[in-house]
């Protein structure tokens, strides 16, 4: 799976979790997206786990606070 395919799936996860308009990009993060609170974070990570067939432990989940970090983690696990 290439980077664009992974990003499309991540974007789909975000769209399912956040029922609002937002600009999806690798720069999207908890710091610059106000509605990405702790409850949305958990829901998002569960959706990503289901989509990619992965499991995140607590330490990993705590650093997955941007699309870029999520992408990097998924790429490392799929390769």
C-alpha positions in Angstrom: 0.0 0.0 0.0 1.5 3.3 -1.0 1.4 6.6 1.0 -1.5 8.1 -0.9 -3.6 4.9 -0.4 -2.8 5.0 3.3 -3.7 8.7 3.5 -7.0 8.1 1.8 -7.9 5.5 4.4 -6.8 7.8 7.2 -8.9 10.6 5.7 -11.9 8.2 5.6 -11.4 7.4 9.3 -11.3 11.1 10.2 -14.5 11.7 8.1 -16.3 8.9 10.1 -15.2 10.3 13.5 -15.5 14.1 12.9 -18.9 14.9 11.5 -17.8 18.4 10.2 -16.0 20.1 7.4 -12.2 20.3 7.8 -9.2 20.4 5.6 -7.4 17.0 5.7 -3.6 17.1 5.3 -0.5 15.6 6.7 -0.2 18.7 8.9 -3.5 18.2 10.6 -2.9 17.7 14.3 -4.6 17.9 17.7 -2.9 21.3 18.2 -4.5 22.9 15.1 -7.8 21.0 15.0 -9.9 22.2 18.0 -12.4 19.3 17.9 -9.8 16.6 18.2 -10.3 16.2 21.9 -9.5 13.1 24.0 -12.8 11.3 23.3 -12.4 11.9 19.5 -8.8 10.7 19.8 -9.8 7.4 21.2 -12.6 7.0 18.7 -10.3 7.9 15.9 -7.6 5.4 17.0 -10.2 2.6 17.2 -11.4 3.4 13.7 -7.9 3.4 12.4 -7.2 0.1 14.2 -10.3 -1.5 12.5 -9.4 -0.1 9.1 -5.8 -1.2 9.0 -6.1 -4.3 11.2 -3.7 -2.9 13.8 -3.6 -2.5 17.6 -2.0 0.5 19.4 -0.7 0.3 22.9 -1.0 3.3 25.3 2.5 4.7 24.6 1.9 4.6 20.9 -1.6 6.1 21.1 -0.2 9.0 23.0 2.1 10.1 20.2 -0.4 9.6 17.4 -1.5 13.2 17.6 -1.1 14.2 14.0 -1.8 12.8 10.6 1.9 12.7 9.8 2.6 10.6 13.0 -0.3 8.3 12.2 1.0 7.8 8.7 4.5 7.1 9.8 3.3 4.5 12.4 1.1 2.7 9.9 3.8 2.7 7.2 6.3 1.2 9.7 3.9 -1.6 10.6 2.8 -2.4 7.0 6.4 -2.7 5.7 
